[in-house]
Amino acid sequence: MKKILLLLSIISLFTVGCSSDNNQGKIDIRGKVTSINIDGDNSTLLVEGKLEDDTNYDEAYVNITKDTKIQKYDMDNSFDFSELELGFIVEVTFKGSVKETSPVQGNAQTLKIISE
């Protein structure tokens, strides 16, 4: 019985440790938009910043999808992607996993414009 409890405890710890929600309040990247590529329905930004205590990456290719919520400052109002310009400072949270390339690549769940 003790062996079964020990095994279940180990499995539980392993399962919790492998959770895909590693952000726990962190944003994925905060930085300057240094490149904008629009190719039909596919839009990609290169965002470059600093790795900080509340961020996961210092550089990322960010895919903008039809499901990406784009906000300006701290407002909930939607912002049109076509108004985004080079040099804007943004915060991005990814949806799902990222490609662990250098820089990482992921689909944006939210993109918040911090400053223009």
Protein Blocks (a to p, Z undefined) as FASTA:
>chain_A
ZZmmmmmmmmmmmmmmmpcblnnopafbdcddfbdcdehjbccddddddddfkbcbfbdc
ddddfklccdehjbfbdcdfklpcehiacddddehjddfbdddddddfbdcdfbZZ
